[in-house]
Amino acid sequence: MPTAAELKREGIGKYLVVYLCILALAGLQFVIAYQNITASQMFRRMFSVALVEAGVAVLFFMHLWAEKRGFLLFVVIFAVFVLLSMQFGWTDSFRLIHCGGYCS
């Protein structure tokens, strides 16, 4: 992990470039949004751009690019596991619409 002195020597230039890349990716999402394509094509394109955008943000602004590859793999697997685990609650959401059978 880089020390504070190493980060200070690098300057802000690299982070500005990464920030501008994220802004360009956000602009690309606007371009995709106004294309005349099907919903599934738009979803795939937007999702791909969003994954790249999130990956760049996590790698550079959370300094994961400077970590060991094993730790990076752990973070990715753990994040995917948490996101997939959160999806189990959606199957029960329709029960709440109908008051769980306890409404009069």
N, C-alpha and C positions, 0 to 999 in steps of 0.2 A: 504494500500500500504506500503511495507516495506521501512524503512528509509535507508539512505546510510550506517549507522553504522551496521544495521542488514544484509544488503547485503555483507558488508565487512567481517563480522563474518562468513558468510556461506562459504566463500572462492570460489575458482574457480572450485573445484572438481565436483560439480553438473553440471556446464556448460560444462565441458569437457566430462562428461558422456553423456549428451544430444547431444553434437557435434559428439561423436563417434557413437551414435545411428543413427544420420542423415547420417553419412558416411556409416554405415552398410545398411541403407535403400537404399542409392544410389547404393551401390554394389549389392543389391538385384535386382535393376532395370536392371543392366547389365546381371545378371543371367537370368532374365525373357526375356530379349531381345534376348538371344541366344538359347532359347528353341524352339523346333519345334512344335509350336501351331498355331492355326488359328488367324487371325487378330483381331477378336472380343474378343477372350480369352486374347490375349496380351493386348488389349486396357483396358479391365476390370481390369486385374492384375496391369498393369502400373498405371492406374488411381487410384486404391485403394492404392497402395504404395505411390503415389504422394500426395494423400490426407492426409495420415498418416504423411508423412514427413513434409508437410506444416503445419499441425496442431501442431506437436511437436515444429517446429520452431517458430510459432506464440505464442504458449502458454509460452514457456520458454524464448526466446530471446526478446520478446516484453513484457514480464512479465504479460501476461494476466492470468496466473494461480493464481496470487495473487489478482486479482480483484474480485469484487462481481459477482455472477453468473448472475444477471440481466444485467450488463454491457457486460459481455461476450456473452450473448444471443443477445443483441442489435448489437454487432459487427458482429456476424455471420449472422444475418438477413440482416443487411445493406450491407455486402460484397456480399452476394448471390443476393440481389436486384441489386446492381451495375453491377455485372457480367452478370446477365440476361438482364439488360437494354442495355448493350453494344452490345448484339447480334442482336438488331433490325436493325443495319446498314448493316449487311451482306446481307440482302435480296436485297439491292439496288446495290450491287457490280457489278452485271452483266450489269447493265445499263451503268456503266462507261467503261466497256470493249468495248462497241459499240458506244462510244462517245456520248451517250445520244441522238442519232439521228441528231446531228448537224454537223457531219463530212461530208466533200465533197467527 
